[in-house]
Amino acid sequence: MEENKPQDDALQFINRIDLSPLQKAVSQIKSELGKVIIGQENMIELLIVSILANGHSLIEGVPGVAKTVTAKLLAKTMSVDFSRIQFTPDLMPSDILGTSIFNVKTSEFEFKKGPLFSNIVLIDEINRAPAKTQAALFEAMAERQITMDGIEYTMEPPFLVFATQNPIEQEGTYRLPEAQLDRFLFKINVDYPSLDEEVQILESKHEQKNKSEEDLVNTLLSAKQIAEYQSTIKEIIVEKNLLKYIASIVNNTRTNANLYLGASPRASIAILDASKALAAINGRDFITPDDIKKVTGPVLGHRIMLTPEREMEGLTADQVVKQIVDSIEIPR
């Protein structure tokens, strides 16, 4: 009888938070996206994590690797408002925020909301808009509200921004400032598919014939369910030694000789929140060092800056993050 007691305690420990509905929902979302998106499992998982952690995501990759399609279809799996904004060099803040129009009947100005007033906003080529339009987006991302004519308008939850950018083309682009990059939970780098995956993409496209990609994906979650799952994530258990592990990784970026700019405490919080969401997706109500290691790259990659010397040598931010993580002892 005594031999079975530790197993019973372990079982009780695992089941402190019921994660089965969340796990089932995530599995269904991945299944729905799998009808259209071949490969890109890492991008899909990180986007789902960002939704559960209530954070925005920046998706970077060359044109044609399904950045926009994936974000759009992911939004389709949720019964929430969705809008897509194509950023261009002539885009003005009022084009995304909205504008006040004079109503002749009431003799008053009425605020007509722009496309940013939505639950999931897909911004294509975010680095193509000028600084003033990027700044208009900044308040909405940071505070989840917009101020127009002295009046604050709160964004309805969930409010998430998925933004794409092309890392290769620089002509006609405006680099995002560090303060705005810091508001993205993740920067997700999307690579080319493998040969086998590309063959599957062609086969899938051929079999679709006249069917729309969006018609193949079913809606699964409501805004209320998303809010419930986001609330569940906050209850995930974290041991104190893992909090120190996260802090040590981020603190190392501030003293690292390869870096000109380190990460802020916001990065530590982002790693913590993302690790909780990843643990929940994997059916655990506690985070592990592996959860932390997996999300550290996407969280820190866009928040640190290499010294000019290291940049000229061809070193990348991801390589430095990996070196930092490998150099810090994993808590036992």
Order of alpha helices (4+ residues) and beta strands (2+ residues): alpha-alpha-alpha-beta-alpha-beta-beta-alpha-beta-beta-beta-alpha-beta-beta-beta-alpha-beta-alpha-beta-alpha-alpha-beta-alpha-alpha-beta-alpha-alpha
